[in-house]
Amino acid sequence: EAAALLARAERPLLIAGSRLASPQGRAALKAAAERWRLPIAVSFRQQDLIDNDHPLFAGHLGYLIPKRQIDAYQESDLVLAVGTRLGDVTTQGYVLPTAPRPRQTLIHVYDDPAVLGAVYAADLALAADPALFLSALAEAAPAPAAAPGWSEKLHRLWAEMAAWRPVAAADGIVFGSVVAALARRAGADAIFTTDAGNFGGWLARHFPFRASQRLLGPISGAMGFGVPAAVAAALRLKRRVICLVGDGGMLMTGNELAVAVALSLPLLVIVSSNGSYGTIRLHQEKAFPGRRIATDLVNPDFARLAEAFGATGIRVEREAEIESALDRALAVPGPAVIDVRTSLEHISAFTTLSAVAAARRS
């Protein structure tokens, strides 16, 4: 029945979720998408499910996605949601697809029956193993009716959004520069952990993930995840782990660096240090202009703090220092910390404090 619905769709969109993170799930996702020519939009913090340079990759569904990207997804006439609960972030606030009755035909495949029908009235709801479902779908593919240029359009829009264009800021380094430099150096088997915070948007927008890499991040948005997760990943997988964390998150659980030092783990922690709880500051600027409170941070020198733990500590204050700092840190066999003085003005990957203020005035 799912195959029959797909065969009639001209602009299908596959939303792939975390239940496809296993090697089997990744392989099944790629096989089904290629067989049916399905553009893939991955759910929140699942950019590593498929190579981002694959022509069927249509982007990720995270925070602050540009309106034109959302509008393009909304042109779909069928949404095949596999391995995702279709939560609030992935659906952009329950509008992609729109709850409770989507405009598009909705096929929802998940391995917990309690999820199906809880928010969305799907045309076809299947309690099934997501990977096995996609494997079966790949074997049942007739000639699809996808409109010419549909997947190409979505991939092009994502590629345009993901392209990094260097930006200078008077109050620090724009964190996208760090992500762009990291993209040129991270190995094909690198593991990334990210804490909660606006800084993570730069990684989501500008890092070209591969399916051989791993991305671990808190779907709930809870701070303090990054460093402990990096330590756990390095312990378990014995591979290079790169942790991106804000100054607020580093102050919460950065003490786990002691474990990394004790065990000489191959761990790189990159701290985006802008002296602020940036996500909360952005909410305040939007909802309560002129009423900023309790979001300013007085930070230690995180590079010297790393040295106090016994790790390599590097402080970066100018863009010209980024590449050499990464090269030095990645060459260290044990843990290293790069303290990056980042711009607060460029508070996220999609807006600035000045732009928020201008929008209020208009």
C-alpha positions in Angstrom: 0.0 0.0 0.0 2.9 2.4 0.8 4.5 1.6 -2.6 1.2 2.3 -4.4 0.8 5.7 -2.7 4.4 6.5 -3.5 4.0 5.5 -7.1 1.3 8.2 -7.6 3.3 11.0 -5.9 5.0 13.6 -8.1 6.8 15.5 -5.3 7.5 13.0 -2.5 9.6 13.8 0.5 11.2 11.3 2.8 11.8 12.5 6.4 14.4 10.2 7.9 14.8 9.9 11.7 17.0 8.5 14.4 15.7 5.0 14.3 17.7 4.6 11.0 21.0 5.3 12.7 22.3 1.7 12.6 24.5 0.6 9.7 21.5 -1.4 8.4 19.2 1.6 8.6 21.7 3.8 6.8 22.1 1.3 4.0 18.3 0.8 3.7 17.7 4.5 3.6 20.2 5.0 0.8 18.9 2.0 -1.2 15.2 3.0 -0.9 15.8 6.6 -1.7 17.9 5.8 -4.8 15.4 3.2 -6.1 12.5 5.6 -5.7 14.4 8.8 -6.4 13.2 10.2 -3.0 14.7 13.4 -1.7 15.7 13.0 2.0 15.3 15.6 4.7 16.8 14.3 7.9 15.2 15.0 11.3 16.7 17.2 14.0 20.4 16.4 14.6 20.5 13.4 12.2 22.6 14.9 9.4 24.9 11.9 9.5 22.4 9.4 8.2 23.5 9.9 4.6 26.3 11.7 2.8 25.3 15.3 2.6 26.7 15.7 -0.9 24.4 12.9 -2.2 22.2 14.4 -4.9 19.1 13.2 -3.0 20.0 14.9 0.3 17.5 17.7 0.8 18.8 19.2 4.1 18.1 18.8 7.8 15.1 19.9 9.8 16.5 21.8 12.7 16.1 25.2 14.3 15.8 28.5 12.3 15.6 26.9 8.8 15.0 29.7 6.2 11.5 30.2 5.1 12.2 29.5 1.5 13.5 26.1 2.5 10.4 25.3 4.4 8.2 26.6 1.6 10.0 24.2 -0.8 9.4 21.2 1.5 5.7 22.3 1.7 5.4 21.8 -2.1 5.6 18.1 -1.5 2.5 16.1 -2.2 3.5 13.1 -0.1 5.5 12.8 3.1 7.1 9.5 4.0 8.2 9.8 7.6 10.4 6.8 8.6 12.0 6.4 12.0 11.0 9.8 13.3 8.4 10.7 15.9 7.7 13.9 13.9 8.4 16.1 17.0 8.2 19.8 17.3 11.7 20.8 16.0 11.7 18.4 13.0 8.2 19.6 12.0 9.1 23.2 12.5 6.4 23.6 15.2 4.0 21.0 13.7 3.6 22.7 10.3 5.8 20.3 8.2 3.5 18.5 7.8 0.7 20.4 9.4 -0.9 18.8 12.4 -3.3 17.1 12.9 -4.4 16.6 9.3 -1.5 17.3 6.8 -2.2 18.7 3.4 0.1 16.1 1.9 -0.5 12.4 1.9 1.3 11.1 5.0 2.8 7.7 5.5 4.3 7.4 9.0 6.5 4.4 9.8 7.7 4.0 13.4 8.5 1.0 15.7 6.4 2.3 18.7 2.7 2.1 18.0 2.0 4.7 20.7 3.7 7.3 18.5 1.5 6.7 15.5 -1.7 8.8 15.5 -0.7 10.7 18.7 -0.3 14.0 16.8 -0.9 13.2 13.1 -3.7 11.6 11.3 -1.7 9.6 8.8 -3.1 8.2 5.6 -1.1 5.1 6.3 0.4 4.4 9.8 2.7 1.4 10.0 4.1 0.0 13.3 7.2 -1.6 11.8 11.0 -1.7 12.0 12.0 1.4 10.0 15.1 -0.2 8.5 13.2 -3.4 7.5 10.4 -1.3 6.0 12.8 0.6 3.8 14.6 -2.6 2.7 11.3 -4.0 1.6 10.3 -0.8 -0.1 13.5 -0.8 -2.1 12.6 -4.2 -3.4 9.0 -3.2 -4.3 9.8 -0.2 -6.5 7.8 0.3 -9.6 8.5 3.2 -11.9 7.9 6.3 -9.7 6.0 9.4 -11.0 8.4 12.0 -9.4 8.3 15.3 -11.2 11.4 16.2 -13.2 13.8 18.4 -11.2 12.0 17.9 -7.8 14.9 16.3 -5.9 17.4 18.5 -7.7 15.6 21.6 -6.6 15.6 20.6 -2.9 19.3 19.6 -3.0 20.2 22.8 -4.7 18.4 24.9 -2.0 20.2 23.0 0.7 23.6 23.4 -1.0 23.1 27.1 -1.3 22.2 27.4 2.3 25.1 25.2 3.4 27.8 27.1 1.5 30.1 29.0 3.8 30.9 32.6 3.0 33.5 34.1 5.3 32.1 36.9 7.5 34.1 39.3 9.6 32.8 40.6 13.0 34.2 43.3 15.2 33.5 41.4 18.5 35.0 38.1 17.8 35.2 35.1 15.4 32.1 34.1 13.5 31.9 30.4 14.5 31.1 29.3 10.9 34.8 29.9 10.1 35.8 27.3 12.7 33.3 24.8 11.2 34.5 25.4 7.7 38.1 24.8 8.7 37.0 21.7 10.6 35.3 20.4 7.5 38.6 20.3 5.7 40.3 18.3 8.4 37.8 15.9 10.0 38.3 12.3 9.0 35.7 10.1 7.4 35.3 8.2 10.7 35.2 11.2 13.0 32.6 11.3 15.8 31.0 14.6 16.7 29.2 15.5 19.9 27.5 18.8 20.3 26.0 20.5 23.3 22.8 22.5 23.2 23.0 26.1 22.1 22.9 28.4 19.1 26.6 27.6 18.2 25.4 24.1 17.1 23.5 25.7 14.2 26.8 26.5 12.5 27.8 22.8 12.5 24.3 21.8 11.3 24.3 24.4 8.5 27.8 24.3 7.2 29.4 20.9 8.0 29.2 18.3 5.1 28.5 15.2 7.1 29.2 11.7 5.8 27.3 8.5 6.7 30.5 7.1 8.0 30.7 9.8 10.6 28.6 10.0 13.8 26.8 13.0 15.3 25.6 12.8 18.9 23.5 15.7 20.3 20.7 16.3 22.7 17.3 16.2 20.9 15.7 17.6 24.1 17.9 20.7 24.0 19.4 20.1 27.4 22.7 21.8 28.1 25.7 20.0 29.5 25.6 17.0 27.1 28.6 17.7 24.9 31.7 17.0 27.0 30.4 13.9 28.9 29.0 12.5 25.6 32.4 13.0 24.0 34.2 11.2 26.8 31.7 8.3 26.6 32.0 8.1 22.8 35.8 8.0 22.9 35.8 5.3 25.6 33.4 3.1 23.6 34.5 3.6 20.0 38.3 4.3 20.4 38.1 6.9 17.6 38.8 10.6 17.4 35.9 12.6 18.9 35.3 16.3 18.3 33.1 18.1 20.8 31.5 21.4 20.1 30.3 23.2 23.2 29.3 26.7 24.3 30.8 28.5 27.2 27.7 27.8 29.2 27.7 24.1 28.6 31.5 23.9 29.3 30.9 25.6 32.6 28.2 23.0 33.5 30.0 19.7 32.8 33.5 20.5 31.5 34.9 18.9 34.6 34.5 15.5 32.7 37.7 16.5 31.0 39.4 15.0 34.0 38.3 11.5 32.8 39.6 12.2 29.3 43.0 13.2 30.7 43.2 10.3 33.1 42.6 7.9 30.2 44.5 9.8 27.4 41.4 9.8 25.2 41.7 11.2 21.6 39.3 14.0 22.3 39.1 17.6 21.0 36.8 20.1 22.7 36.1 23.3 20.8 34.5 25.9 23.0 32.4 28.7 21.4 33.0 31.4 24.0 30.9 34.5 23.5 30.3 35.4 27.1 26.6 34.6 26.9 23.8 32.0 27.2 23.3 32.7 23.5 20.0 30.8 22.9 18.3 32.5 25.9 19.7 35.8 24.9 18.2 35.4 21.4 14.8 34.6 22.9 15.0 37.6 25.1 15.9 39.9 22.2 12.9 38.6 20.2 10.3 38.4 22.9 11.4 41.0 25.5 13.4 43.7 23.7 15.5 45.8 26.0 14.9 43.5 29.0 18.0 41.3 28.9 18.7 39.6 32.2 20.9 36.8 33.6 22.4 35.7 30.2 25.9 37.4 30.5 28.7 35.0 31.5 32.1 35.8 33.1 34.2 33.0 31.8 37.6 31.5 32.8 40.3 31.2 30.3 39.2 27.8 29.0 42.6 27.1 27.5 44.4 27.6 30.8 41.7 25.6 32.5 42.4 22.7 30.1 46.1 22.9 31.0 45.2 22.8 34.7 43.4 19.5 34.0 46.5 18.2 32.1 45.1 18.6 28.6 46.5 20.7 25.8 44.9 24.2 25.8 44.9 26.6 22.9 43.2 30.0 22.8 42.0 31.5 19.5 41.2 35.2 19.2 41.6 35.9 15.5 40.4 34.1 12.4 43.9 33.7 11.1 44.7 31.5 14.1 42.0 28.9 13.5 43.7 26.6 11.0 47.0 26.3 12.9 45.1 25.7 16.2 43.1 22.9 14.7 46.2 21.3 13.1 48.0 21.4 16.5 45.0 20.1 18.5 44.2 17.2 16.0 47.9 16.1 16.2 47.7 15.7 20.0 47.2 12.0 20.8 45.3 12.8 24.0 42.7 15.5 24.9 42.9 19.1 23.7 40.7 22.2 24.2 40.5 25.1 21.8 38.9 28.2 23.4 37.5 30.3 20.5 36.5 33.9 21.3 33.4 34.0 19.2 31.1 36.9 18.1 28.0 37.5 20.2 26.6 39.8 17.4 26.6 36.8 15.1 24.5 35.0 17.6 23.3 32.2 15.4 23.9 30.7 11.9 20.9 32.5 10.6 20.6 35.9 12.2 22.5 38.6 14.1 21.5 40.7 17.1 21.4 43.8 14.9 19.0 42.0 12.5 16.7 41.0 15.4 16.7 44.6 16.6 16.0 45.9 13.0 13.1 43.5 12.7 11.6 44.8 15.9 11.8 48.4 14.7 10.1 47.5 11.4 
